[in-house]
Amino acid sequence: MSPNAIAVLIADDTKEDRFFLKRAIGQHAAQFLVIGEVETGQQLIDYLSGKNEFADRGRYPLPDPLLMDLRMPEKDGFQVLEWLQKRSFPGLKVAVLADSSGTAYRSEAIEMGAHWFLSKLGGAEGMAQAVRLLQAEMARFD
């Protein structure tokens, strides 16, 4: 990984959303490097904890931003945010992604520690817009 790369972890149970998000990153966020993707909230917790299949930090480094869907099986995004509140991950920034039905939860997600609440609406262009915004926002933390 190059020293200027921003390590991104994607947590979303929808294969198509992960595909469009990775494509948007590849096309619109040159500094972003997708270091991993998980499908469930429990996998996300395991990844961040370095447990089970994610124990090797060389293969599964900690992300700079986490792009997380609110709706995931096993543990949802709110349960993950609650788990994160009780732990310390210096430098980790959380971007919550939601479709139209999830936008009602924006305030709650921010109150629980999410740094950004981004929309997954608008297909490929919506994802591209979210990724460009996130890249600009991450530049503020350099």
N, CA, C and O of each residue as an XYZ file, in Angstrom:
568
protein
N       0.855     -1.175      0.000
C       0.000      0.000      0.000
C       0.898      1.234      0.000
O       1.834      1.326      0.794
N       0.615      2.167     -0.881
C       1.426      3.373     -0.963
C       1.187      4.234      0.277
O       0.110      4.179      0.872
N       2.189      5.033      0.671
C       2.038      5.831      1.884
C       0.919      6.871      1.808
O       0.416      7.301      2.846
N       0.523      7.280      0.617
C      -0.542      8.273      0.462
C      -1.926      7.646      0.331
O      -2.931      8.356      0.299
N      -1.978      6.320      0.255
C      -3.258      5.642      0.062
C      -4.117      5.746      1.314
O      -3.617      5.734      2.439
N      -5.402      5.846      1.092
C      -6.390      5.869      2.168
C      -7.079      4.510      2.149
O      -7.798      4.177      1.207
N      -6.847      3.729      3.204
C      -7.358      2.361      3.286
C      -8.846      2.376      3.622
O      -9.252      2.917      4.651
N      -9.655      1.782      2.749
C     -11.113      1.793      2.884
C     -11.625      0.375      3.102
O     -11.239     -0.554      2.393
N     -12.496      0.226      4.089
C     -13.194     -1.027      4.322
C     -14.663     -0.816      4.001
O     -15.267      0.159      4.450
N     -15.240     -1.729      3.225
C     -16.652     -1.649      2.840
C     -17.428     -2.724      3.589
O     -17.051     -3.896      3.576
N     -18.522     -2.315      4.246
C     -19.402     -3.246      4.948
C     -20.815     -3.053      4.418
O     -21.490     -2.080      4.753
N     -21.247     -3.989      3.593
C     -22.576     -3.906      2.990
C     -22.995     -5.308      2.584
O     -22.213     -6.034      1.969
N     -24.211     -5.694      2.918
C     -24.664     -7.046      2.599
C     -25.108     -7.207      1.147
O     -25.345     -8.329      0.700
N     -25.223     -6.124      0.417
C     -25.696     -6.188     -0.964
C     -24.515     -6.208     -1.925
O     -23.742     -5.254     -2.004
N     -24.394     -7.303     -2.647
C     -23.273     -7.481     -3.579
C     -23.233     -6.365     -4.623
O     -22.159     -5.867     -4.960
N     -24.390     -5.976     -5.128
C     -24.443     -4.931     -6.157
C     -23.969     -3.588     -5.605
O     -23.253     -2.855     -6.287
N     -24.362     -3.267     -4.383
C     -23.923     -2.005     -3.788
C     -22.408     -2.006     -3.583
O     -21.747     -0.995     -3.821
N     -21.863     -3.132     -3.146
C     -20.399     -3.219     -2.985
C     -19.717     -3.052     -4.334
O     -18.689     -2.382     -4.424
N     -20.268     -3.647     -5.378
C     -19.701     -3.519     -6.718
C     -19.695     -2.057     -7.173
O     -18.663     -1.543     -7.605
N     -20.845     -1.393     -7.075
C     -20.934      0.009     -7.521
C     -20.058      0.927     -6.672
O     -19.483      1.889     -7.180
N     -19.961      0.631     -5.398
C     -19.111      1.433     -4.520
C     -17.638      1.274     -4.905
O     -16.909      2.262     -4.995
N     -17.203      0.038     -5.131
C     -15.807     -0.196     -5.547
C     -15.533      0.439     -6.903
O     -14.458      0.999     -7.119
N     -16.487      0.358     -7.810
C     -16.301      0.984     -9.120
C     -16.205      2.504     -8.990
O     -15.369      3.129     -9.644
N     -17.045      3.096     -8.159
C     -16.997      4.546     -7.938
C     -15.658      4.944     -7.321
O     -15.081      5.964     -7.697
N     -15.171      4.156     -6.392
C     -13.867      4.431     -5.787
C     -12.783      4.374     -6.848
O     -11.932      5.261     -6.918
N     -12.806      3.348     -7.666
C     -11.804      3.203     -8.725
C     -11.814      4.348     -9.722
O     -10.763      4.734    -10.234
N     -12.986      4.893    -10.003
C     -13.114      5.948    -11.009
C     -13.015      7.360    -10.451
O     -12.655      8.282    -11.183
N     -13.328      7.550     -9.162
C     -13.465      8.914     -8.648
C     -12.653      9.218     -7.387
O     -12.685     10.345     -6.892
N     -11.941      8.246     -6.874
C     -11.187      8.474     -5.632
C      -9.834      7.781     -5.730
O      -9.625      6.704     -5.171
N      -8.930      8.417     -6.446
C      -7.627      7.810     -6.733
C      -6.839      7.478     -5.469
O      -6.050      6.533     -5.473
N      -7.034      8.233     -4.392
C      -6.285      7.974     -3.160
C      -6.839      6.794     -2.369
O      -6.142      6.238     -1.520
N      -8.069      6.409     -2.635
C      -8.696      5.331     -1.876
C      -8.215      3.967     -2.372
O      -8.072      3.740     -3.573
N      -7.974      3.084     -1.436
C      -7.625      1.704     -1.734
C      -8.536      0.819     -0.904
O      -8.489      0.857      0.325
N      -9.368      0.019     -1.566
C     -10.267     -0.886     -0.851
C      -9.426     -2.034     -0.308
O      -8.856     -2.813     -1.072
N      -9.355     -2.133      1.015
C      -8.531     -3.161      1.660
C      -9.344     -4.378      2.052
O      -8.784     -5.416      2.405
N     -10.667     -4.258      1.992
C     -11.501     -5.392      2.340
C     -12.965     -5.048      2.233
O     -13.355     -3.884      2.138
N     -13.767     -6.101      2.251
C     -15.214     -5.934      2.251
C     -15.824     -7.071      3.048
O     -15.371     -8.214      2.986
N     -16.856     -6.734      3.792
C     -17.585     -7.710      4.592
C     -19.073     -7.540      4.322
O     -19.522     -6.491      3.858
N     -19.832     -8.599      4.625
C     -21.259     -8.607      4.309
C     -22.159     -8.461      5.520
O     -23.328     -8.101      5.381
N     -21.633     -8.736      6.712
C     -22.490     -8.690      7.905
C     -21.853     -7.809      8.977
O     -20.650     -7.548      8.964
N     -22.694     -7.361      9.901
C     -22.184     -6.575     11.009
C     -21.227     -7.371     11.878
O     -20.250     -6.823     12.388
N     -21.498     -8.667     12.052
C     -20.598     -9.489     12.860
C     -19.244     -9.646     12.175
O     -18.212     -9.605     12.844
N     -19.227     -9.826     10.858
C     -17.952     -9.885     10.135
C     -17.184     -8.576     10.306
O     -15.962     -8.584     10.450
N     -17.898     -7.460     10.289
C     -17.270     -6.158     10.467
C     -16.616     -6.057     11.843
O     -15.477     -5.605     11.958
N     -17.322     -6.469     12.867
C     -16.762     -6.454     14.216
C     -15.552     -7.377     14.300
O     -14.537     -7.023     14.900
N     -15.657     -8.555     13.700
C     -14.515     -9.478     13.681
C     -13.328     -8.861     12.960
O     -12.191     -8.975     13.416
N     -13.591     -8.206     11.835
C     -12.510     -7.563     11.071
C     -11.821     -6.507     11.941
O     -10.599     -6.520     12.089
N     -12.603     -5.606     12.509
C     -12.016     -4.526     13.300
C     -11.317     -5.051     14.552
O     -10.342     -4.456     15.012
N     -11.809     -6.160     15.106
C     -11.207     -6.761     16.297
C      -9.986     -7.605     15.970
O      -9.200     -7.941     16.856
N      -9.826     -7.948     14.694
C      -8.740     -8.849     14.312
C      -8.987    -10.274     14.783
O      -8.061    -10.976     15.190
N     -10.253    -10.694     14.721
C     -10.632    -12.030     15.189
C     -10.914    -12.963     14.014
O     -11.177    -12.540     12.888
N     -10.846    -14.261     14.338
C     -11.197    -15.322     13.400
C     -10.412    -15.183     12.103
O      -9.185    -15.081     12.136
N     -11.084    -15.177     10.982
C     -10.389    -15.125      9.690
C      -9.638    -13.817      9.458
O      -8.818    -13.732      8.544
N      -9.909    -12.790     10.279
C      -9.304    -11.469     10.101
C      -8.148    -11.206     11.079
O      -7.787    -10.052     11.311
N      -7.578    -12.253     11.641
C      -6.537    -12.098     12.659
C      -5.221    -11.556     12.102
O      -4.450    -10.947     12.843
N      -4.953    -11.761     10.840
C      -3.691    -11.332     10.229
C      -3.797     -9.865      9.797
O      -4.394     -9.563      8.764
N      -3.213     -8.946     10.598
C      -3.290     -7.517     10.280
C      -2.512     -7.169      9.013
O      -2.765     -6.125      8.412
N      -1.591     -8.000      8.603
C      -0.911     -7.772      7.328
C      -1.879     -7.906      6.157
O      -1.817     -7.138      5.197
N      -2.758     -8.869      6.246
C      -3.766     -9.092      5.197
C      -5.017     -8.256      5.408
O      -5.706     -7.901      4.452
N      -5.306     -7.943      6.668
C      -6.532     -7.224      7.012
C      -6.198     -6.006      7.880
O      -6.507     -5.991      9.072
N      -5.572     -4.991      7.290
C      -5.194     -3.810      8.080
C      -6.425     -3.009      8.495
O      -7.497     -3.128      7.902
N      -6.244     -2.199      9.519
C      -7.340     -1.330      9.938
C      -7.581     -0.255      8.879
O      -6.634      0.257      8.283
N      -8.826      0.078      8.653
C      -9.141      1.093      7.638
C      -8.979      2.508      8.182
O      -8.937      2.733      9.392
N      -8.889      3.448      7.255
C      -8.962      4.865      7.610
C     -10.442      5.241      7.668
O     -10.946      5.577      8.740
N     -11.155      5.191      6.523
C     -12.609      5.282      6.646
C     -13.247      3.899      6.497
O     -12.753      3.028      5.781
N     -14.343      3.743      7.190
C     -15.201      2.578      7.074
C     -16.460      3.048      6.378
O     -17.095      4.002      6.829
N     -16.836      2.397      5.283
C     -18.083      2.692      4.581
C     -19.060      1.586      4.953
O     -18.889      0.440      4.538
N     -20.075      1.920      5.727
C     -20.939      0.914      6.321
C     -22.408      1.157      6.023
O     -22.925      2.256      6.223
N     -23.063      0.127      5.546
C     -24.514      0.152      5.366
C     -25.170      0.038      6.744
O     -24.614     -0.589      7.646
N     -26.333      0.633      6.904
C     -27.055      0.498      8.169
C     -27.721     -0.856      8.306
O     -27.799     -1.412      9.401
N     -28.199     -1.382      7.193
C     -28.932     -2.647      7.233
C     -28.024     -3.787      6.812
O     -27.684     -3.940      5.639
N     -27.645     -4.578      7.794
C     -26.844     -5.775      7.533
C     -27.365     -6.886      8.432
O     -27.928     -6.615      9.493
N     -27.183     -8.132      8.016
C     -27.607     -9.244      8.875
C     -26.656     -9.431     10.060
O     -25.562     -8.869     10.101
N     -27.102    -10.222     11.002
C     -26.388    -10.581     12.227
C     -26.300     -9.401     13.192
O     -26.831     -9.480     14.299
N     -25.650     -8.322     12.803
C     -25.645     -7.080     13.569
C     -25.817     -5.958     12.559
O     -25.150     -5.929     11.525
N     -26.723     -5.031     12.872
C     -26.934     -3.933     11.928
C     -25.945     -2.800     12.206
O     -25.145     -2.879     13.138
N     -26.007     -1.775     11.410
C     -25.086     -0.657     11.544
C     -25.164      0.033     12.889
O     -24.142      0.486     13.404
N     -26.344      0.125     13.471
C     -26.473      0.748     14.783
C     -25.798     -0.086     15.868
O     -25.189      0.461     16.787
N     -25.906     -1.399     15.761
C     -25.230     -2.262     16.726
C     -23.707     -2.138     16.585
O     -22.981     -2.180     17.578
N     -23.237     -1.985     15.357
C     -21.807     -1.784     15.145
C     -21.372     -0.436     15.714
O     -20.329     -0.349     16.363
N     -22.161      0.618     15.478
C     -21.836      1.935     16.040
C     -21.803      1.879     17.566
O     -20.930      2.481     18.191
N     -22.740      1.168     18.158
C     -22.761      1.013     19.615
C     -21.501      0.282     20.085
O     -20.897      0.665     21.087
N     -21.113     -0.755     19.371
C     -19.890     -1.499     19.692
C     -18.668     -0.586     19.575
O     -17.779     -0.625     20.425
N     -18.626      0.228     18.533
C     -17.485      1.139     18.322
C     -17.383      2.183     19.441
O     -16.278      2.588     19.803
N     -18.518      2.622     19.989
C     -18.506      3.615     21.069
C     -17.735      3.131     22.293
O     -17.224      3.940     23.068
N     -17.652      1.835     22.462
C     -17.006      1.254     23.643
C     -15.556      0.877     23.387
O     -14.909      0.285     24.250
N     -15.042      1.211     22.216
C     -13.678      0.863     21.857
C     -12.943      2.065     21.291
O     -13.538      3.085     20.945
N     -11.639      1.911     21.211
C     -10.823      2.996     20.673
C     -10.143      2.540     19.383
O      -9.350      1.599     19.373
N     -10.470      3.222     18.321
C      -9.823      3.018     17.033
C      -9.372      4.387     16.538
O     -10.049      5.007     15.718
N      -8.216      4.866     17.041
C      -7.747      6.199     16.647
C      -7.624      6.311     15.125
O      -7.072      5.435     14.460
N      -8.139      7.385     14.612
C      -8.040      7.627     13.175
C      -9.162      7.036     12.350
O      -9.329      7.415     11.191
N      -9.939      6.119     12.907
C     -11.039      5.524     12.145
C     -12.165      6.533     11.986
O     -12.632      7.124     12.959
N     -12.589      6.718     10.749
C     -13.729      7.573     10.431
C     -14.819      6.680      9.853
O     -14.537      5.781      9.060
N     -16.045      6.924     10.246
C     -17.162      6.073      9.823
C     -18.120      6.856      8.940
O     -18.634      7.907      9.324
N     -18.345      6.320      7.752
C     -19.342      6.863      6.833
C     -20.475      5.850      6.741
O     -20.267      4.714      6.313
N     -21.653      6.257      7.136
C     -22.825      5.402      7.052
C     -23.485      5.644      5.702
O     -23.682      6.785      5.282
N     -23.819      4.556      5.038
C     -24.503      4.616      3.748
C     -25.918      4.102      3.942
O     -26.130      3.086      4.603
N     -26.885      4.803      3.366
C     -28.272      4.365      3.519
C     -29.073      4.669      2.276
O     -28.796      5.625      1.551
N     -30.080      3.831      2.040
C     -31.015      4.095      0.948
C     -32.094      5.042      1.463
O     -31.986      5.570      2.569
N     -33.113      5.250      0.673
C     -34.124      6.252      1.039
C     -34.813      5.929      2.358
O     -35.133      6.843      3.118
N     -35.045      4.673      2.644
C     -35.737      4.340      3.886
C     -34.834      4.535      5.099
O     -35.331      4.653      6.219
N     -33.531      4.570      4.902
C     -32.615      4.746      6.017
C     -32.303      6.184      6.348
O     -31.715      6.459      7.394
N     -32.684      7.117      5.481
C     -32.322      8.515      5.719
C     -32.970      9.084      6.976
O     -32.487     10.079      7.517
N     -34.037      8.485      7.444
C     -34.689      8.941      8.677
C     -33.789      8.730      9.887
O     -34.019      9.321     10.942
N     -32.773      7.898      9.742
C     -31.891      7.573     10.855
C     -30.615      8.403     10.876
O     -29.704      8.121     11.655
N     -30.541      9.417     10.031
C     -29.327     10.229      9.920
C     -28.879     10.796     11.263
O     -27.731     10.599     11.661
N     -29.750     11.483     11.953
C     -29.398     12.116     13.231
C     -28.922     11.095     14.250
O     -27.937     11.322     14.952
N     -29.620      9.973     14.331
C     -29.249      8.936     15.288
C     -27.859      8.376     14.978
O     -27.059      8.160     15.888
N     -27.577      8.144     13.709
C     -26.265      7.600     13.321
C     -25.151      8.582     13.673
O     -24.106      8.177     14.182
N     -25.365      9.857     13.410
C     -24.361     10.883     13.732
C     -24.170     10.966     15.247
O     -23.039     11.052     15.726
N     -25.257     10.940     15.993
C     -25.169     10.978     17.457
C     -24.409      9.780     18.011
O     -23.772      9.872     19.061
N     -24.478      8.652     17.302
C     -23.812      7.436     17.770
C     -22.360      7.351     17.307
O     -21.679      6.362     17.576
N     -21.890      8.376     16.616
C     -20.475      8.395     16.278
C     -20.117      8.356     14.811
O     -18.939      8.458     14.466
N     -21.093      8.211     13.942
C     -20.784      8.259     12.509
C     -20.311      9.669     12.156
O     -20.869     10.657     12.634
N     -19.298      9.750     11.332
C     -18.779     11.053     10.907
C     -19.585     11.625      9.746
O     -19.755     12.838      9.627
N     -20.081     10.724      8.889
C     -20.847     11.149      7.715
C     -22.010     10.203      7.504
O     -21.966      9.032      7.880
N     -23.046     10.742      6.895
C     -24.212      9.956      6.510
C     -24.413     10.220      5.029
O     -24.777     11.329      4.639
N     -24.180      9.218      4.208
C     -24.209      9.383      2.754
C     -25.325      8.550      2.145
O     -25.663      7.477      2.644
N     -25.882      9.053      1.077
C     -26.980      8.375      0.395
C     -26.459      7.385     -0.640
O     -25.484      7.650     -1.344
N     -27.134      6.236     -0.717
C     -26.841      5.256     -1.764
C     -27.814      5.417     -2.936
O     -27.836      4.591     -3.848
N     -28.606      6.472     -2.904
C     -29.581      6.694     -3.968
C     -28.883      7.175     -5.241
O     -27.784      7.727     -5.194
N     -29.527      6.959     -6.344
C     -29.007      7.481     -7.606
C     -28.087      6.529     -8.344
O     -27.397      6.945     -9.275
N     -28.059      5.266     -7.958
C     -27.263      4.281     -8.676
C     -25.794      4.629     -8.718
O     -25.217      5.102     -7.738
N     -25.195      4.384     -9.882
C     -23.759      4.592    -10.045
C     -23.365      6.051     -9.816
O     -22.332      6.320     -9.204
N     -24.170      6.988    -10.297
C     -23.827      8.408    -10.117
C     -23.959      8.819     -8.657
O     -23.159      9.613     -8.162
N     -24.945      8.293     -7.975
C     -25.094      8.580     -6.551
C     -23.913      8.066     -5.745
O     -23.426      8.744     -4.840
N     -23.456      6.867     -6.074
C     -22.279      6.303     -5.399
C     -21.038      7.142     -5.712
O     -20.218      7.400     -4.831
N     -20.907      7.563     -6.969
C     -19.757      8.389     -7.353
C     -19.756      9.695     -6.566
O     -18.711     10.131     -6.083
N     -20.925     10.317     -6.437
C     -21.031     11.564     -5.687
C     -20.657     11.341     -4.217
O     -19.952     12.162     -3.631
N     -21.117     10.250     -3.621
C     -20.797      9.945     -2.229
C     -19.298      9.728     -2.044
O     -18.722     10.189     -1.059
N     -18.670      9.036     -2.975
C     -17.235      8.753     -2.890
C     -16.417     10.035     -3.050
O     -15.437     10.239     -2.334
N     -16.814     10.896     -3.983
C     -16.092     12.171     -4.155
C     -16.198     13.023     -2.890
O     -15.216     13.630     -2.463
N     -17.376     13.067     -2.301
C     -17.570     13.819     -1.069
C     -16.705     13.240      0.044
O     -16.054     13.988      0.774
N     -16.693     11.934      0.181
C     -15.914     11.300      1.235
C     -14.415     11.548      1.042
O     -13.700     11.790      2.014
N     -13.943     11.489     -0.185
C     -12.519     11.756     -0.441
C     -12.169     13.193     -0.034
O     -11.127     13.432      0.576
N     -13.030     14.132     -0.369
C     -12.790     15.526      0.018
C     -12.813     15.674      1.539
O     -11.989     16.391      2.107
N     -13.741     15.006      2.186
C     -13.835     15.078      3.637
C     -12.611     14.453      4.308
O     -12.111     14.987      5.298
N     -12.127     13.330      3.781
C     -10.948     12.677      4.359
C      -9.713     13.569      4.230
O      -8.816     13.506      5.070
N      -9.661     14.387      3.199
C      -8.513     15.285      3.016
C      -8.422     16.287      4.166
O      -7.336     16.784      4.466
N      -9.539     16.585      4.805
C      -9.527     17.520      5.936
C      -8.790     16.957      7.143
O      -8.350     17.714      8.008
N      -8.649     15.630      7.212
C      -8.020     14.992      8.362
C      -6.527     14.782      8.180
O      -5.856     14.290      9.088
N      -6.000     15.146      7.025
C      -4.540     14.988      6.790
C      -3.732     16.009      7.536
O      -2.504     16.011      7.445
